[in-house]
Amino acid sequence: MAVTIRDIARLSGTSIAAVSRVLNGQAGVRPLKRESILRVARDLGYIPNRGARNLAMQRTHIIGVIASDLSNPNYIDFIQHVENLGRKRDYQILIAASNMKHEREVANVATMLEHRADGLLIFPVGEFGLALNADHFMALWLNRTPFVIHGAVQRGAFDAVCMDEEELGYVIGKHLTDFGHKRLAVAGSPFNSETARQRYAGFQRAATEAGARIVCDDLAFEAGEHDLTGVHGDFWRARFQEPGRPTALFTFSDTYALCFYNFLRNLGFAIPDDISIASVGNEPFSAFLSPPLTTADPRIGERARLGMKMLLERIETPGAPPVVQDLQYEFIPRESTGPCQHGS
């Protein structure tokens, strides 16, 4: 038979109310009585009835994380941080992937609500230009369901943690143009991505200020085609073999930069003597490439910490105005970028 707080109260000679306060971490019980209650609870092997406690508190202590695409290693890293943070606050984490589909995201939100999650952390597919419909977010907001978006979709309308993508593009563009590069290239994701548009805008701003040009990019290619084979590989092979080729390249992920390392070396180019490469991600391998890769750290741990902090505050005050928190990337210059040696 399971041990109850009535058993603990009887054996410790205290009231049920006092036992309840101690076991729930509340004040109002003298130190000696608190220690007696805890000792009896330990001796009896008391296990809290989470369901009963949650029913009393009208909470499930569940947080849902909805990722747009779990093939992105950053999301896995984020979820690990959230799980560690949640465990410290006695929260369990439910995970769902939208697989870059708007209808899947809507269904995932509904599933989390069916499980009565106390709050949601969402990486919306709308960040990738796949859908700008935010009706499901508006429904959450009107119902006072706590949620925090990681991204700039419908910026200002809901609680959100936003990375400053435009500033990132500008910082990398200025880094390259300060080395004297005048012919630049961008390799990344389809241009219907909000992230891509913002990074490109910042990069172009830095180029314009320095009198440089973006001579080519591959943002018109569809998602999933960025593997430097077939037509896509032919595109870049032609760009690097024609007059006026770029002398510096900005890639939107470290993995993509790694592909370019091999691709360019097969074309006979040296990094950074013939072409400089800067990227985003600060993946574990980036510091061990030859040469080490200049990149920007997305600060996943800080994003998780800030998102959880905002969500827990929203759970406590569901009617407060929306809050948007902006984070900067950490730029990490390494040896893959250097002075231009091939004129302007």
Stockholm file with secondary structure:
# STOCKHOLM 1.0

chainA/1-344         MAVTIRDIARLSGTSIAAVSRVLNGQAGVRPLKRESILRVARDLGYIPNRGARNLAMQRTHIIGVIASDLSNPNYIDFIQHVENLGRKRDYQILIAASNMKHEREVANVATMLEHRADGLLIFPVGEFGLALNADHFMALWLNRTPFVIHGAVQRGAFDAVCMDEEELGYVIGKHLTDFGHKRLAVAGSPFNSETARQRYAGFQRAATEAGARIVCDDLAFEAGEHDLTGVHGDFWRARFQEPGRPTALFTFSDTYALCFYNFLRNLGFAIPDDISIASVGNEPFSAFLSPPLTTADPRIGERARLGMKMLLERIETPGAPPVVQDLQYEFIPRESTGPCQHGS
#=GR chainA/1-344 SS CCCCHHHHHHHHTCCHHHHHHHHTTCSCSCHHHHHHHHHHHHHHTCCCCHHHHHHHHTCCCEEEEEESCTTSHHHHHHHHHHHHHHHHTTCEEEEEECTTCHHHHHHHHHHHHHTTCSEEEECCGGGGTSCCCCHHHHHHHHTTCCEEEESCTTTTTSCEEEECHHHHHHHHHHHHHHTTCCEEEEECSCTTSHHHHHHHHHHHHHHHHTTCEEEEECTTSCTTCCSSSHHHHHHHHHHHHSTTCCSEEEESSHHHHHHHHHHHHHTTCCTTTTCEEECSCCCTTGGGSSSCCBEEECCHHHHHHHHHHHHHHHHHCTTSCCCEEEECCEEECCTTCCCCCSCC
#=GC SS_cons         CCCCHHHHHHHHTCCHHHHHHHHTTCSCSCHHHHHHHHHHHHHHTCCCCHHHHHHHHTCCCEEEEEESCTTSHHHHHHHHHHHHHHHHTTCEEEEEECTTCHHHHHHHHHHHHHTTCSEEEECCGGGGTSCCCCHHHHHHHHTTCCEEEESCTTTTTSCEEEECHHHHHHHHHHHHHHTTCCEEEEECSCTTSHHHHHHHHHHHHHHHHTTCEEEEECTTSCTTCCSSSHHHHHHHHHHHHSTTCCSEEEESSHHHHHHHHHHHHHTTCCTTTTCEEECSCCCTTGGGSSSCCBEEECCHHHHHHHHHHHHHHHHHCTTSCCCEEEECCEEECCTTCCCCCSCC
//
